[in-house]
Amino acid sequence: MSTLLSPELIQSMIDDARFCSEFKFLCNPPKTAKAKGCGSCGTVNTAQVDWNQVKRNILGMPDTSRNRLKELLGVPALIVYYRDASGRQQNTTI
């Protein structure tokens, strides 16, 4: 049974020290461009995790690292939906 690599799953990996120690890019995940604050209420928006870039980082890992990731997650396969460099949605199973 395959598991979807969702933002929630990625966030749980970011929060888990086991994943951070094995996959350094999860310690300081890539962020989207920082947004400006709200003019009427004065709150400042913070940069969000760039989920697409994290997924592309995972897809770019060597097979041994991908297998270790699946082992730590306890899943046989991961389904990854992401946007490629031209903005088209792609999917793959690792």
Sequence and secondary structure as in RCSB ss.txt:
>XXXX:A:sequence
MSTLLSPELIQSMIDDARFCSEFKFLCNPPKTAKAKGCGSCGTVNTAQVDWNQVKRNILGMPDTSRNRLKELLGV
PALIVYYRDASGRQQNTTI
>XXXX:A:secstr
 EEE  HHHHHHHHH HHHHHH GGGTS  B       TTT       B HHHHHHHHHTS HHHHHHHHHHHT 
SEEEEEEE TTS EEEEE 
